[in-house]
Amino acid sequence: MTAPLLIEILTEELPPKALSHLMEAFSRNLFEGLKERNFLANGAVPVAYATPRRLAVLVSQVLEKQPDQVVERKGPAVAAGLEAAGRPSPALIGFAKSCGVEPAKLAIASSEKGEYFVFRSKQNGELLKSHLTSLVESALKKLPVPKLMRWGDGEAQFVRPVHGVILLHGKKVVPGTVLGQKSGNKTRGHRFLSRGEITLKQAKDYEKILKQSGKVLASFTARREVIRKALDACAKKTASGAAWNLGKSEELIEEVTSLVEFPVVLAGGFDKAYLELPKECLIITMQQHQKYFPLADKSGKLLAQFLFVSNMKATSPKEIIHGNERVLRARLSDAQFFFNQDRKHKLADRLPRLANVVYHNKLGSQLERVQRMEKLAGKIASMLKADRAHAERAAQLSKVDLLTDMVGEFPELQGVMGRYYALHDREPTVVADAVEQHYWPRTAGGELPKHPVAICLALADKLDTLVGIYGIGLVPTGEKDPFGLRRAALGVVRLLVEKSLPLSVTDLLLQARSQFPNGVIADGIVQDLHVFMLERVKPYLREQGFEADEIEAVVSLTPSRLDQVLPRLRALKKFRVLPEGQALAAANKRIRNILRQAGGTPPDKVDTALLTEPAEQKLAEAVRTLEAQVAPLFKAGDYAEALKRLAGLRPTVDEFFDKVMVMVDEAGVRHNRLALLNRLSNLFLNVADISRLQS
């Protein structure tokens, strides 16, 4: 018999930011467990449910009993199992005894390795009720929960206390105990809109009954869509064409969906005087602190209105709206007070106080860090021919907003408030913008700084972090990266690559290293960080659509000029599809093997007097000619044209390998031919190690 299987774990309020992940993992784990133990019929699919107070999964087509199956146990090979005259060997006798049968009862099977003895037995299928409890417990234990709780007098542990468990197969309750709770067919609805227990007569009615009798929308996906449509409708009623999807609205929808079981979208407002606050402050206050959706007009200007999602349906929602407005008013009043107080003191006047803020006990104070960044930003500005004075001034002011009340209350606004206060202090706009943008990109694919001054400061900030933190041994391990070194390295990579900055990453690291006192930073930090940054380059380039072997061909040369990586890869992509591309890649692979087997440092000076074979003379002339032709192309960064010309070497290279023996006995001739091959290989290495391209 097959029937839908419902599993529900009724809990206290689950962590909202983790709810969708818990739901998906629970559904996946349970479905895989049922599949592994052969309880799924053809066409079985899982449907996951989650609300703040429950995790559930409904699996269609679940068998009440496993099918019977034949179990095979592999024994010794036939050659080892039979002695002379076909008598069973001790190994075969021992295997048969362990199976409880005579050797004659064993069958013979074959595989790629030959024939072997096998014991086959029929295993009767077991009932679902014998396995379900352990399957559910196993699925729960595999959930991505960082910290477990205990409750009551029992030993059960889960992310939140559990108050009920449903194990319902069709119309039958499957007996068992999960997390200290005996299974049943009763659940509870909305905490305030529903009363008493709700009895489920059959598993397939779960979603419908919860909605009708419990005022609960059990489907996370459906609940999220209800909220989205209600926000759209309410925004149109509140202000013509108002937009609610500002800032991190998608993250907020996900979180709000995890906080409510019966969503109702309502609108509120606040005093227009608060619109004088920086819009970022208003958005963060409403979205992150209060879980509200701010509204903006068509031009993007904030309105003194907001939407919020209530978990209550009231006949007259005025009290709910007024309560939320009152809480927001208190928040905004505090923010306004902090904003006004902060502007009474110039940023520059606060700078000396950074000496009292520890950056790291081995790396000094924030003031010492700012002084390092000031020198480094100035040097980078000189390299890029940007305004050095503005870069140094922006560095001085870059961390001062950490001392303001506003950033103390809203840490997410560091840099943002620095820009507002710098503009208030009549600092140059490029300086104020750099104070904010030097934190960019804030996320892996986030926006990059726009102005050259901001780019210089962003590089200085990230390089100081990398050299300082990595240099005192705080290297990221596994998933742990508390100082954001991977993010900082990727930020440097993106700035150099996407802004096409003609800077050597090793030179930048050396400049950053020179700002620290002797004895603080580990030796070899420049080389170590260069490798660390190249490791960040690889996944970044994969996202740009390049193949793994193409990336390896370029990155294996440990390029210091990262701005040249993308042009090289684009040229390589064009080269490999040429008819000559694969042949020359194979030839380069052969050359690299020959040079490796020869050992030592490959020679590069070719003596024309020792070129006796016409094929090697022809190749030497072609290499010499192309060296002159492609040198200016490499210098100009025209790698595609350079590789296109090098592709013309194919017939000459093929002829050389057909007619010339490289590793001859005569040492002078052998070294001369190795030098010629090395010169040929080095031509391609100006772009990539094409020997790494796969056919």
C-alpha positions as CSV (number, residue, x, y, z in Angstrom):
1,M,0.0,0.0,0.0
2,T,1.2,3.5,-0.8
3,A,0.0,6.7,0.8
4,P,1.2,10.2,1.5
5,L,3.5,10.5,4.6
6,L,3.4,13.6,6.8
7,I,6.1,14.5,9.3
8,E,5.6,17.6,11.4
9,I,7.8,18.9,14.2
10,L,5.9,21.5,16.3
11,T,8.3,23.8,18.1
12,E,8.8,27.1,19.8
13,E,9.8,30.0,17.5
14,L,12.6,28.9,15.2
15,P,15.5,31.2,14.1
16,P,14.0,33.3,11.3
17,K,17.2,33.7,9.2
18,A,17.8,30.0,9.2
19,L,14.2,28.8,8.7
20,S,14.2,28.2,4.9
21,H,17.5,26.4,5.1
22,L,16.2,24.2,7.9
23,M,13.1,23.4,5.9
24,E,15.0,22.5,2.7
25,A,17.5,20.4,4.6
26,F,14.9,18.5,6.6
27,S,12.8,17.7,3.5
28,R,15.9,16.6,1.6
29,N,17.3,14.5,4.4
30,L,14.1,12.7,5.0
31,F,13.4,12.0,1.4
32,E,16.9,10.6,0.8
33,G,16.5,8.4,3.9
34,L,13.2,7.0,2.7
35,K,14.7,6.4,-0.7
36,E,17.8,4.7,0.7
37,R,15.6,2.2,2.6
38,N,13.3,1.6,-0.4
39,F,10.1,3.1,1.0
40,L,9.4,5.3,-2.0
41,A,7.2,4.3,-4.9
42,N,7.7,5.6,-8.4
43,G,6.9,9.2,-8.8
44,A,7.2,10.1,-5.1
45,V,8.0,13.7,-4.4
46,P,8.5,15.7,-1.2
47,V,6.8,19.0,-0.4
48,A,8.5,21.1,2.4
49,Y,6.6,23.3,4.9
50,A,7.9,25.7,7.5
51,T,6.4,28.4,9.7
52,P,7.9,30.1,12.8
53,R,6.6,27.2,14.9
54,R,7.0,24.1,12.7
55,L,9.0,22.1,10.2
56,A,7.1,19.7,8.1
57,V,7.4,17.6,5.0
58,L,4.7,15.7,3.0
59,V,6.0,12.9,0.8
60,S,3.7,11.4,-1.8
61,Q,3.7,7.7,-2.7
62,V,5.3,6.2,0.4
63,L,5.2,2.4,0.8
64,E,3.8,0.8,4.0
65,K,6.3,-2.1,3.5
66,Q,9.6,-2.3,1.7
67,P,9.6,-4.6,-1.4
68,D,11.3,-8.0,-0.9
69,Q,14.8,-8.1,-2.3
70,V,17.6,-10.4,-3.1
71,V,20.8,-9.7,-1.1
72,E,24.1,-10.8,-2.5
73,R,27.2,-11.5,-0.5
74,K,30.5,-11.7,-2.4
75,G,32.8,-14.6,-1.7
76,P,36.3,-15.7,-2.9
77,A,37.3,-15.9,-6.6
78,V,36.6,-19.2,-8.3
79,A,40.3,-19.8,-8.8
80,A,40.9,-19.4,-5.0
81,G,37.7,-21.3,-4.0
82,L,38.5,-24.6,-5.8
83,E,41.4,-26.9,-5.4
84,A,42.5,-29.8,-7.6
85,A,39.7,-32.0,-8.9
86,G,37.2,-29.2,-8.1
87,R,37.3,-29.7,-4.3
88,P,36.3,-26.6,-2.2
89,S,39.2,-24.8,-0.7
90,P,39.3,-23.9,3.0
91,A,38.6,-20.3,2.0
92,L,35.4,-21.4,0.2
93,I,34.4,-23.7,3.0
94,G,34.8,-20.9,5.5
95,F,32.8,-18.4,3.4
96,A,29.9,-21.0,3.0
97,K,29.9,-21.7,6.7
98,S,29.7,-18.0,7.5
99,C,26.6,-17.8,5.2
100,G,25.1,-20.9,6.9
101,V,25.0,-23.1,3.8
102,E,27.0,-25.8,2.1
103,P,29.5,-24.8,-0.7
104,A,27.3,-26.5,-3.3
105,K,24.6,-23.9,-2.5
106,L,26.7,-21.0,-3.6
107,A,26.3,-19.4,-7.0
108,I,29.0,-18.2,-9.4
109,A,28.9,-14.6,-10.8
110,S,31.4,-12.8,-13.0
111,S,32.8,-9.3,-13.2
112,E,35.6,-7.5,-15.0
113,K,38.1,-9.1,-12.7
114,G,36.8,-12.6,-13.3
115,E,34.4,-15.2,-11.8
116,Y,33.7,-15.4,-8.1
117,F,31.4,-17.2,-5.7
118,V,28.3,-15.4,-4.3
119,F,25.7,-16.2,-1.8
120,R,22.2,-15.0,-2.6
121,S,19.4,-14.8,-0.1
122,K,15.9,-13.4,-0.1
123,Q,15.3,-10.5,2.4
124,N,11.7,-9.8,3.3
125,G,10.7,-6.2,3.2
126,E,10.2,-4.5,6.6
127,L,7.4,-2.2,7.7
128,L,7.6,1.6,7.6
129,K,6.8,1.8,11.3
130,S,10.0,-0.1,12.1
131,H,12.2,2.5,10.4
132,L,10.3,5.9,10.5
133,T,11.4,7.1,13.9
134,S,15.1,6.5,13.2
135,L,14.7,8.1,9.7
136,V,13.2,11.3,11.2
137,E,15.8,11.4,14.0
138,S,18.6,11.0,11.5
139,A,17.1,13.7,9.2
140,L,16.9,16.1,12.2
141,K,20.5,15.4,13.4
142,K,21.8,16.4,9.9
143,L,20.2,19.8,10.0
144,P,22.7,22.8,9.8
145,V,22.1,23.8,13.4
146,P,25.1,25.5,15.1
147,K,23.8,25.3,18.7
148,L,21.3,22.9,20.2
149,M,19.0,23.4,23.2
150,R,17.8,21.2,26.0
151,W,14.4,21.7,27.7
152,G,12.5,20.1,30.5
153,D,13.8,17.0,32.3
154,G,14.5,15.0,29.1
155,E,17.7,14.5,27.2
156,A,16.4,15.5,23.8
157,Q,18.2,18.4,22.0
158,F,17.0,20.5,19.1
159,V,17.4,24.1,17.9
160,R,14.3,25.0,19.9
161,P,12.1,23.1,22.4
162,V,9.7,20.6,20.7
163,H,6.0,20.4,21.7
164,G,4.6,17.9,19.3
165,V,5.4,15.4,16.5
166,I,3.1,14.1,13.8
167,L,4.0,10.8,12.0
168,L,1.0,10.2,9.7
169,H,0.9,7.7,6.8
170,G,-2.3,8.2,4.9
171,K,-4.9,8.0,7.7
172,K,-2.7,5.9,10.1
173,V,-0.6,7.3,12.9
174,V,2.8,5.7,12.8
175,P,3.8,5.0,16.5
176,G,7.1,6.3,17.7
177,T,8.9,8.8,19.8
178,V,10.9,11.7,18.3
179,L,12.8,14.2,20.4
180,G,11.0,13.1,23.5
181,Q,7.5,13.5,22.0
182,K,5.2,10.6,21.2
183,S,3.8,10.7,17.6
184,G,0.2,11.5,16.9
185,N,-2.0,13.3,14.4
186,K,-2.7,16.5,16.3
187,T,-1.1,19.9,15.7
188,R,-1.7,23.5,16.7
189,G,-2.7,26.5,14.6
190,H,-1.9,30.2,14.9
191,R,-0.8,31.2,18.4
192,F,-3.5,33.9,18.7
193,L,-6.0,33.3,15.9
194,S,-6.6,29.6,16.6
195,R,-7.7,27.7,19.7
196,G,-7.0,24.2,20.9
197,E,-5.6,21.3,19.0
198,I,-6.3,20.5,15.4
199,T,-6.8,16.8,14.4
200,L,-5.6,15.7,11.0
201,K,-7.6,12.8,9.6
202,Q,-5.3,12.2,6.7
203,A,-1.8,13.4,5.7
204,K,-2.8,14.9,2.3
205,D,-5.1,17.5,4.0
206,Y,-2.3,19.1,6.1
207,E,-2.0,22.4,4.3
208,K,-5.7,22.8,3.7
209,I,-6.7,22.0,7.3
210,L,-4.0,24.3,8.8
211,K,-5.3,27.2,6.7
212,Q,-9.0,26.6,7.4
213,S,-8.9,25.6,11.1
214,G,-5.6,27.0,12.2
215,K,-5.2,30.3,10.3
216,V,-1.7,29.2,9.3
217,L,-0.2,29.3,5.8
218,A,2.1,26.3,6.1
219,S,3.8,26.7,2.7
220,F,6.9,29.0,3.0
221,T,6.8,29.7,-0.7
222,A,3.1,30.5,-0.8
223,R,3.3,32.7,2.3
224,R,6.2,34.6,0.7
225,E,4.2,35.2,-2.4
226,V,1.2,36.3,-0.4
227,I,3.4,38.9,1.3
228,R,4.9,40.1,-1.9
229,K,1.5,40.6,-3.6
230,A,0.1,42.3,-0.5
231,L,3.1,44.7,-0.4
232,D,2.5,45.6,-4.1
233,A,-1.2,46.2,-3.5
234,C,-0.7,48.2,-0.3
235,A,2.1,50.4,-1.9
236,K,-0.2,51.4,-4.7
237,K,-3.0,52.4,-2.3
238,T,-0.6,54.3,0.0
239,A,1.1,56.5,-2.6
240,S,0.7,56.4,-6.4
241,G,3.5,54.3,-7.9
242,A,5.4,54.0,-4.5
243,A,8.2,51.5,-4.4
244,W,8.8,49.3,-1.4
245,N,11.7,47.2,-2.7
246,L,14.6,49.4,-1.5
247,G,17.9,48.2,-0.1
248,K,17.9,44.6,1.1
249,S,14.2,44.1,0.6
250,E,14.6,40.5,-0.7
251,E,16.4,39.5,2.4
252,L,13.8,41.2,4.5
253,I,10.9,39.4,2.7
254,E,12.7,36.1,3.4
255,E,13.0,37.0,7.1
256,V,9.5,38.3,7.5
257,T,8.1,35.2,5.9
258,S,9.9,33.3,8.6
259,L,8.3,35.4,11.4
260,V,4.6,35.1,10.5
261,E,2.1,32.3,10.0
262,F,-0.8,34.4,8.8
263,P,0.6,37.6,7.1
264,V,-1.3,40.8,6.9
265,V,0.4,43.9,5.3
266,L,-0.4,47.2,6.9
267,A,0.8,50.8,6.3
268,G,2.1,53.3,8.8
269,G,3.7,56.8,8.7
270,F,6.1,59.1,10.6
271,D,6.8,62.8,10.9
272,K,8.2,64.3,7.7
273,A,10.9,66.1,9.8
274,Y,12.7,62.8,10.1
275,L,13.2,62.8,6.3
276,E,16.1,65.2,7.0
277,L,18.1,62.2,8.4
278,P,20.4,60.4,5.9
279,K,18.2,58.1,3.8
280,E,20.5,55.2,4.6
281,C,19.8,55.7,8.3
282,L,16.1,55.7,7.7
283,I,16.3,52.5,5.5
284,I,18.4,50.6,8.0
285,T,16.3,51.6,10.9
286,M,13.1,50.5,9.2
287,Q,14.5,47.4,7.5
288,Q,17.0,45.9,9.8
289,H,15.8,47.1,13.2
290,Q,12.0,47.1,12.8
291,K,11.5,44.8,9.8
292,Y,9.5,47.5,8.0
293,F,9.5,48.2,4.2
294,P,10.2,51.9,3.6
295,L,8.5,53.6,0.7
296,A,9.9,55.9,-2.0
297,D,8.4,57.8,-4.9
298,K,9.2,57.3,-8.6
299,S,12.4,59.5,-8.3
300,G,13.7,57.3,-5.4
301,K,13.0,59.9,-2.7
302,L,11.9,58.4,0.6
303,L,8.3,59.0,1.7
304,A,7.3,59.5,5.3
305,Q,5.4,56.2,5.1
306,F,6.2,52.5,5.5
307,L,4.7,49.0,5.2
308,F,5.0,46.2,7.7
309,V,3.8,42.6,7.9
310,S,1.6,41.8,10.9
311,N,1.0,38.3,12.2
312,M,-2.5,39.3,13.2
313,K,-5.7,39.8,11.3
314,A,-7.7,42.4,13.2
315,T,-11.2,43.9,12.5
316,S,-9.7,47.4,13.2
317,P,-5.9,47.4,12.9
318,K,-5.5,51.0,14.1
319,E,-3.9,49.9,17.4
320,I,-1.5,47.7,15.6
321,I,-0.5,50.5,13.3
322,H,-0.2,53.1,16.1
323,G,2.0,50.7,18.1
324,N,4.4,50.2,15.3
325,E,4.5,53.9,14.5
326,R,5.3,54.7,18.2
327,V,8.2,52.2,18.2
328,L,9.6,53.7,15.0
329,R,9.2,57.2,16.2
330,A,11.4,56.5,19.2
331,R,14.1,54.9,17.0
332,L,14.1,57.9,14.6
333,S,14.1,60.4,17.5
334,D,17.3,58.8,18.9
335,A,18.9,58.8,15.4
336,Q,18.0,62.5,14.9
337,F,19.6,63.3,18.3
338,F,22.8,61.4,17.5
339,F,22.9,63.1,14.0
340,N,22.6,66.6,15.5
341,Q,25.1,65.9,18.2
342,D,27.7,64.4,15.8
343,R,27.6,67.4,13.6
344,K,28.7,69.7,16.4
345,H,32.2,68.4,16.1
346,K,34.3,68.2,12.9
347,L,35.6,64.8,11.8
348,A,39.2,66.2,11.7
349,D,38.9,67.3,15.3
350,R,38.1,63.7,16.4
351,L,41.2,62.2,14.6
352,P,43.6,62.2,17.7
353,R,41.0,60.2,19.7
354,L,41.6,57.2,17.4
355,A,44.8,56.7,19.4
356,N,42.6,55.4,22.1
357,V,40.9,52.8,19.9
358,V,42.8,49.5,19.6
359,Y,42.9,48.1,16.0
360,H,44.8,44.9,17.1
361,N,47.1,44.5,20.0
362,K,50.0,43.5,17.7
363,L,49.2,46.2,15.1
364,G,48.5,49.2,17.2
365,S,45.7,51.7,17.4
366,Q,43.3,52.9,14.7
367,L,45.3,56.1,14.5
368,E,48.4,54.1,13.7
369,R,46.5,52.2,11.1
370,V,45.1,55.5,9.6
371,Q,48.7,56.9,9.4
372,R,49.8,53.8,7.5
373,M,46.8,54.1,5.1
374,E,47.6,57.8,4.6
375,K,51.1,57.0,3.4
376,L,50.1,54.0,1.3
377,A,47.1,55.8,-0.3
378,G,49.5,58.7,-1.2
379,K,52.0,56.4,-2.9
380,I,49.2,54.6,-4.8
381,A,47.8,57.9,-5.9
382,S,51.3,58.9,-7.3
383,M,51.4,55.6,-9.2
384,L,48.0,56.2,-10.7
385,K,48.6,59.9,-11.2
386,A,45.6,60.7,-9.0
387,D,45.3,63.6,-6.6
388,R,47.7,62.6,-3.8
389,A,46.7,65.4,-1.4
390,H,43.0,64.3,-1.6
391,A,43.9,60.6,-1.2
392,E,45.9,61.4,2.0
393,R,43.2,63.6,3.4
394,A,40.5,60.9,2.7
395,A,42.7,58.4,4.5
396,Q,43.0,60.7,7.6
397,L,39.2,60.9,7.8
398,S,38.4,57.3,6.7
399,K,37.9,55.8,10.2
400,V,36.9,58.8,12.3
401,D,33.2,58.2,12.0
402,L,33.8,55.1,14.2
403,L,33.9,57.5,17.1
404,T,30.5,59.1,16.3
405,D,27.3,58.3,18.1
406,M,25.5,57.5,14.9
407,V,27.9,54.7,13.9
408,G,27.9,53.6,17.5
409,E,24.2,53.0,17.3
410,F,24.2,51.8,13.6
411,P,27.5,50.1,12.9
412,E,26.3,49.3,9.4
413,L,26.6,53.0,8.6
414,Q,30.4,53.3,8.9
415,G,31.7,55.1,5.9
416,V,28.2,56.3,5.0
417,M,28.0,58.7,7.9
418,G,31.7,59.6,7.4
419,R,30.7,60.9,4.0
420,Y,27.7,63.0,5.3
421,Y,29.9,64.5,8.1
422,A,32.7,65.2,5.7
423,L,30.4,67.1,3.4
424,H,28.9,69.0,6.4
425,D,32.5,70.0,7.3
426,R,33.0,71.3,3.8
427,E,35.6,68.8,2.8
428,P,36.0,68.3,-1.0
429,T,33.4,66.0,-2.5
430,V,36.0,63.5,-3.8
431,V,37.3,63.2,-0.2
432,A,33.9,62.7,1.3
433,D,33.0,60.1,-1.4
434,A,36.2,58.3,-0.8
435,V,35.5,58.0,3.0
436,E,32.3,56.1,2.1
437,Q,33.6,54.2,-1.0
438,H,36.9,52.9,0.5
439,Y,34.8,50.1,2.1
440,W,33.6,49.0,-1.4
441,P,32.9,46.4,-2.6
442,R,31.1,45.4,0.6
443,T,30.0,42.1,-0.9
444,A,31.5,39.7,-3.4
445,G,29.7,41.2,-6.4
446,G,29.2,44.7,-4.8
447,E,29.8,48.0,-6.4
448,L,33.4,49.2,-6.8
449,P,34.7,52.7,-5.9
450,K,34.1,55.2,-8.7
451,H,36.6,58.1,-8.3
452,P,40.4,57.5,-8.6
453,V,40.9,59.0,-5.1
454,A,38.4,56.5,-3.6
455,I,40.1,53.6,-5.5
456,C,43.5,54.6,-4.0
457,L,42.1,54.6,-0.5
458,A,40.1,51.4,-1.0
459,L,43.3,49.6,-2.1
460,A,45.3,51.1,0.8
461,D,42.6,49.9,3.3
462,K,42.5,46.4,2.0
463,L,46.2,46.0,1.5
464,D,46.9,47.2,5.1
465,T,44.3,44.7,6.4
466,L,45.9,41.8,4.4
467,V,49.5,42.5,5.2
468,G,48.8,43.3,8.9
469,I,46.4,40.5,9.8
470,Y,47.9,37.8,7.6
471,G,51.4,39.0,8.6
472,I,50.8,38.3,12.3
473,G,49.6,34.7,11.5
474,L,45.8,35.1,11.6
475,V,45.4,33.2,8.3
476,P,41.9,32.0,7.3
477,T,41.3,28.3,7.9
478,G,38.4,26.4,6.4
479,E,35.3,28.5,6.6
480,K,36.7,30.7,9.3
481,D,37.8,34.1,8.2
482,P,36.9,36.5,11.1
483,F,38.9,39.4,9.7
484,G,37.5,39.1,6.2
485,L,40.8,38.5,4.5
486,R,39.3,36.6,1.6
487,R,36.9,39.4,1.0
488,A,39.7,42.0,1.2
489,A,41.8,40.0,-1.3
490,L,38.9,39.6,-3.7
491,G,38.3,43.4,-3.4
492,V,41.9,44.1,-4.4
493,V,41.6,41.6,-7.3
494,R,38.4,43.2,-8.6
495,L,39.8,46.7,-8.4
496,L,43.0,45.8,-10.3
497,V,41.1,43.7,-12.9
498,E,37.9,45.6,-13.5
499,K,39.4,49.1,-13.2
500,S,42.4,48.0,-15.4
501,L,44.9,49.5,-13.0
502,P,48.5,49.2,-14.3
503,L,49.9,48.2,-10.9
504,S,51.9,45.2,-9.8
505,V,50.3,43.4,-6.9
506,T,53.7,42.4,-5.5
507,D,54.8,46.1,-5.6
508,L,51.6,47.1,-3.8
509,L,52.2,44.4,-1.1
510,L,55.8,45.6,-0.7
511,Q,54.6,49.2,-0.2
512,A,52.0,48.0,2.3
513,R,54.7,45.9,4.1
514,S,57.0,48.8,4.4
515,Q,54.5,50.8,6.5
516,F,54.8,48.4,9.4
517,P,57.7,48.5,12.0
518,N,60.4,45.8,11.7
519,G,59.7,42.6,13.5
520,V,55.9,42.8,13.4
521,I,55.1,41.2,10.1
522,A,56.3,37.7,9.2
523,D,59.0,37.3,6.5
524,G,57.8,36.1,3.2
525,I,54.4,37.8,3.6
526,V,54.5,39.3,0.1
527,Q,55.0,35.9,-1.6
528,D,52.4,34.3,0.6
529,L,49.8,36.9,0.0
530,H,50.5,36.9,-3.7
531,V,49.6,33.2,-3.8
532,F,46.6,33.8,-1.5
533,M,45.3,36.4,-3.9
534,L,45.8,34.3,-6.9
535,E,43.6,31.6,-5.2
536,R,40.9,34.3,-5.0
537,V,41.4,35.0,-8.7
538,K,40.5,31.5,-9.8
539,P,36.8,31.4,-8.7
540,Y,36.4,35.0,-9.7
541,L,37.5,34.1,-13.3
542,R,35.3,31.0,-13.4
543,E,32.3,33.3,-12.7
544,Q,33.5,35.3,-15.8
545,G,32.9,32.2,-17.9
546,F,36.5,30.9,-18.4
547,E,37.3,27.2,-18.3
548,A,39.4,25.8,-15.5
549,D,42.3,24.8,-17.9
550,E,42.4,28.3,-19.4
551,I,42.5,29.9,-15.9
552,E,45.3,27.5,-14.9
553,A,47.3,28.3,-18.0
554,V,47.4,32.0,-17.1
555,V,47.4,31.9,-13.3
556,S,50.1,29.2,-13.1
557,L,52.5,31.9,-14.3
558,T,51.9,33.8,-11.1
559,P,51.1,37.1,-12.8
560,S,51.8,40.2,-10.8
561,R,49.9,42.5,-13.2
562,L,46.3,41.3,-12.6
563,D,44.9,43.9,-15.0
564,Q,46.5,41.8,-17.8
565,V,44.8,38.5,-16.7
566,L,41.4,39.1,-18.5
567,P,43.0,40.2,-21.8
568,R,45.3,37.2,-21.7
569,L,42.4,34.8,-21.1
570,R,40.2,36.4,-23.8
571,A,43.2,36.0,-26.3
572,L,43.7,32.4,-25.1
573,K,40.0,31.6,-25.6
574,K,40.3,32.7,-29.3
575,F,43.6,30.9,-29.8
576,R,42.4,27.5,-28.6
577,V,39.6,27.3,-31.2
578,L,42.0,27.9,-34.1
579,P,43.0,24.8,-36.1
580,E,46.6,25.4,-34.9
581,G,45.6,25.9,-31.3
582,Q,45.4,22.3,-30.1
583,A,48.5,21.2,-32.1
584,L,50.6,24.0,-30.6
585,A,49.3,23.2,-27.1
586,A,50.3,19.6,-27.6
587,A,53.7,20.7,-28.9
588,N,54.3,23.0,-25.9
589,K,53.4,20.1,-23.6
590,R,56.0,18.0,-25.4
591,I,58.5,20.9,-25.1
592,R,57.9,21.3,-21.4
593,N,58.4,17.5,-20.8
594,I,61.7,17.5,-22.8
595,L,63.0,20.5,-20.8
596,R,61.9,19.0,-17.5
597,Q,63.6,15.7,-18.4
598,A,66.8,17.5,-19.4
599,G,67.0,18.9,-15.9
600,G,68.7,22.1,-14.7
601,T,68.0,25.6,-15.9
602,P,67.0,25.5,-19.5
603,P,69.5,27.3,-21.8
604,D,68.1,30.2,-24.0
605,K,71.1,31.3,-26.1
606,V,71.0,29.6,-29.6
607,D,74.3,29.2,-31.5
608,T,73.4,29.4,-35.2
609,A,76.7,27.6,-36.1
610,L,75.4,24.5,-34.3
611,L,72.1,24.4,-36.3
612,T,72.9,21.7,-38.9
613,E,69.4,20.4,-39.8
614,P,67.3,22.4,-42.2
615,A,64.2,21.9,-40.0
616,E,65.9,23.4,-36.9
617,Q,67.4,26.2,-39.0
618,K,63.9,27.0,-40.3
619,L,62.4,27.0,-36.8
620,A,65.2,29.2,-35.4
621,E,64.6,31.7,-38.1
622,A,60.9,31.7,-37.5
623,V,61.3,32.1,-33.7
624,R,63.8,35.0,-34.2
625,T,61.4,36.7,-36.6
626,L,58.4,36.3,-34.4
627,E,60.3,37.5,-31.3
628,A,60.7,40.8,-33.0
629,Q,57.2,40.9,-34.3
630,V,55.3,40.1,-31.1
631,A,57.4,42.0,-28.6
632,P,55.6,45.3,-29.3
633,L,52.3,43.5,-29.3
634,F,53.0,42.0,-25.8
635,K,54.0,45.5,-24.6
636,A,50.8,47.0,-25.9
637,G,48.7,44.2,-24.3
638,D,47.5,43.0,-27.7
639,Y,47.7,39.3,-26.7
640,A,45.1,38.1,-29.2
641,E,47.1,39.4,-32.2
642,A,50.3,38.1,-30.7
643,L,48.9,34.5,-30.4
644,K,47.3,34.8,-33.8
645,R,50.8,35.4,-35.3
646,L,52.4,32.6,-33.1
647,A,49.8,30.2,-34.5
648,G,51.6,30.5,-37.8
649,L,54.5,28.5,-36.2
650,R,52.6,25.2,-36.4
651,P,53.9,23.8,-39.7
652,T,57.5,24.7,-38.8
653,V,57.2,23.2,-35.3
654,D,55.6,20.0,-36.7
655,E,58.4,19.7,-39.2
656,F,61.0,20.2,-36.5
657,F,59.6,17.3,-34.3
658,D,59.2,15.1,-37.4
659,K,62.8,15.5,-38.6
660,V,65.0,16.5,-35.6
661,M,66.1,14.5,-32.6
662,V,66.6,16.8,-29.6
663,M,68.2,14.6,-27.1
664,V,71.3,13.6,-29.2
665,D,74.5,12.3,-27.6
666,E,76.6,15.4,-28.6
667,A,76.2,17.8,-25.7
668,G,76.7,21.0,-27.7
669,V,74.0,20.2,-30.3
670,R,71.7,18.9,-27.6
671,H,72.0,22.1,-25.5
672,N,71.5,24.2,-28.6
673,R,68.3,22.5,-29.5
674,L,67.0,22.7,-25.9
675,A,67.8,26.4,-26.0
676,L,65.8,26.8,-29.2
677,L,62.8,24.9,-27.7
678,N,63.1,27.1,-24.6
679,R,63.0,30.3,-26.7
680,L,59.9,28.9,-28.5
681,S,58.2,28.1,-25.3
682,N,58.9,31.5,-23.8
683,L,57.2,33.2,-26.7
684,F,53.9,31.6,-25.6
685,L,54.6,32.2,-21.9
686,N,54.2,35.9,-22.5
687,V,50.5,35.1,-22.6
688,A,49.9,31.7,-20.9
689,D,51.3,28.2,-20.4
690,I,49.4,26.7,-23.3
691,S,50.8,23.3,-22.4
692,R,48.1,23.2,-19.7
693,L,45.2,23.4,-22.2
694,Q,43.2,20.2,-22.3
695,S,42.3,18.7,-25.7
